[in-house]
Amino acid sequence: MSLNVCTFSGRLGKDVATKQITPDNTVANFPLAVDVGYGDKKETLWLNCALWGKRAQGGLIQYLTKGQLVGVSGNISLRKYQGEDGVEKSSLEMRVS
């Protein structure tokens, strides 16, 4: 059995965007900028976050605005896809719990 639970804190890169998938299911998506390293070795890691179900419909969404400092916890995965330029790309995605 493997365990895939991660916790990050960072700033929202955009306001949260919600989408109704089915009448009973909603998803809220937002990019999270996480700073890693320090000094001149500091980098920004971008995570695409998805909050599903009732949590995506709750009162929390109104506070998820660009620049807001937040903490998230959930499962993380690496998604590979082909960009518009035909080049294979990858992105880190987190299903927020």
C-alpha positions, 0 to 999 in steps of 0.5 A, a space after each residue: 500500500 502506498 500513501 499519497 498525501 501532501 500538504 502545501 501552503 502558497 498563494 492563489 495565482 487566480 480567483 477560483 473557477 467553479 464548474 458544474 459537472 453534473 447536477 450533483 457534482 461541482 469542481 472548483 479549480 485554482 492554481 497555487 504558487 508554492 515557493 521552494 528554496 531560499 535566497 537566489 535559489 528560490 523557485 516557484 512551483 505551480 500546482 493545479 488544484 481541484 476541489 470537488 463536491 460539496 466543498 466546491 459549493 460551500 462558503 469557502 469559495 468566496 475567500 479563494 481570491 487571487 493572491 490569498 495565502 492558503 494551505 491545501 492537503 490532498 493527493 497529488 499526481 503528475 499529468 502528461 498532455 500534449 500542448 497546442 504546439 504539439 510538444 508533450 508537457 506535464 503538470 502537477 495536479 492536486 485533488 484537494 481534500 
